[in-house]
């Protein structure tokens, strides 16, 4: 018999919701059959069977939230079904059952694809040793291993972590023998180490009665955790520029005319920005990297992330290997990924492993803003909207300009002001001379 | 050129000898400079000899007042005061030689004399044999401890106004004694002298006996002491005193001012730092200021034990010394003391760890209280020790143990379980799901924990 457990589908996943059972108790299950749909903190995914037999029992109701590693169903092999009880309990069956358990999980994309560009061995020669070490210790495989192994943590720490939905295997312990204690969990949650007070919600006393407590969704929790981690650990600095978007707008309207005639999707301003970033990253590759204690990982490939806002938060789909893609390809992929992101249908390798991110609030009439870096990336580009305003022209005359505000938010551990500025200079060249992007 | 040591420890008490031995265990060359005798106050003039005296008191009180309950008959019960004192001295002596043996075993150089810190790496010692010697060390650990604080208007005279040190070797049993200060020392001596029939007046400025303990514990202790015949005056300030031909007159202030006459006055109102001569270290509240690594204001000079301030407890000093020394010589990040048990060895005994109910309330925490009286414990009834209770302070929502307070027989032994529980961050569930042997007094800890959630069986 094989017990199916709630699989760990992303490195930040601590629990999942069984959205829908596609098989019910008594159904015959073949290898590869979809058993259920699982909602994680990031996406809804299909869980396939890795065993054959009969779905004996379903432990979990649809809509129920289950911690990673907890059993959710039981599959009984067909030979077991017909065998006498004695043979089922044969001791030599045990290892087989265990293997079956191991296999009963979602067909995960290979480790390397799931996590990060650094896992695809795309790191420059000189850093390969570092890369291997990182992949071994911090990759999703490693995280999964720890989750399955024994995590030393105090009972109090366990309770607090489970209440806060934190994964203990990701927390470093400071107690006796490296044990995780309450303080470590609170620190990981970005809270001050107070003795377990009833969670200190800083509501003004008077309005407390009128406030509504919105429960945290898994996505909200991950955003909270990651942003605190980023803002508290990464020394951010910001470089702000205003570009002439006129030529780009012109090119775009020309291109879109022909695309409409041929019945293809139109290009958005963001598509141009994404393409410009890919080109600029090629020219200033320092920006396409990550900080690690062992050294700076410089990526050869550009896995370009772009923020998509959802009702309950946001997600950053990734255009993989964007350095090989044309403006049209980037545009088509971005459109397709955004649609699936809104439907929560992204696979982990479609939102994990970005090397640079673009966050565009142009659609919300924001002139310019600062973003928080998406770790472990070294920078994020915040894009505002195109604004018409008077500018000084070539002959010192006042003309109507179409201005676009960019802010590059950089990790100072990796990048210095001059490097960031060079990247913005390249971006300016590309945006202001957009035909360069087509070459 | 004087020998170069890795560590010079000034003071051989609980912080000093433990720090010296741990340093030696780490393979370091260590010298421990002690003015009097290794073991410090704890071993020579505090914790240990007083426990010997209290054992006498406890046995005598049991035999004298309760032998009949157990079916024993005596016609002529008496005691030999000098024997009581000398047993206590023998125990102290035996333990002090034990420390000297441990020094030898661990190759710690034991230097008898008064050390002066002349430079951050130099200690000049006026040896007890009259000679002088200078030691140089990479690190210096100051563990010189404290001495009893005198009461203004009632100076120590070694004769009628005494410290605990003199009280534990008093040659003739006093007919009466005024004890000023109802902390652990005052309370223990009050119990001791009263058990042997000395008329005891115990005076405390604060509203309760053992002011640091949970109020409920103090109240039970007050009832027990009153029943035993000790006269307790809380909320009372001593305004002065004067010698009389027989002893001493002590003026007690407050609304019920009075003059108490007694053979002796024992002053146990606190301690003050006993700073080593030489370089002056920055102080904080009268005690040596140290950082998280136990380093003083002077680089290379560390301090641990009573000298760095409250709580003035030997077991806290042991811990601090080990933390400090490991921090000096290994990559261990020293930890400061947060949770520690406190014990008072009168009868009924008092032991506690963590927060009192009042402290938890003042901190604004959400918590539950569980109590279990020893009179509901089978073992306590069987051994005839049904006085007192266990009280647990348990936080919500996680069931963290915030504090535990025990008054009753063997309270000081029972508290160990809760110390471990708190260090391991056990919650009420771990205590509740631990099988406690039956019948034992420790079941009361289990039941008090369950009682916080209305799940105690035997109450």
Interface residues (C-beta under 8 A of the other chain):
Chain A: X154 X155 X156 X157 X159 X160 X163 X175 X176 X181 X182 X195 X196 X197 X198
Chain B: X363 X364 X365 X366 X395 X396 X397 X398 X399 X400 X402 X423 X424 X425 X426 X427 X429 X430
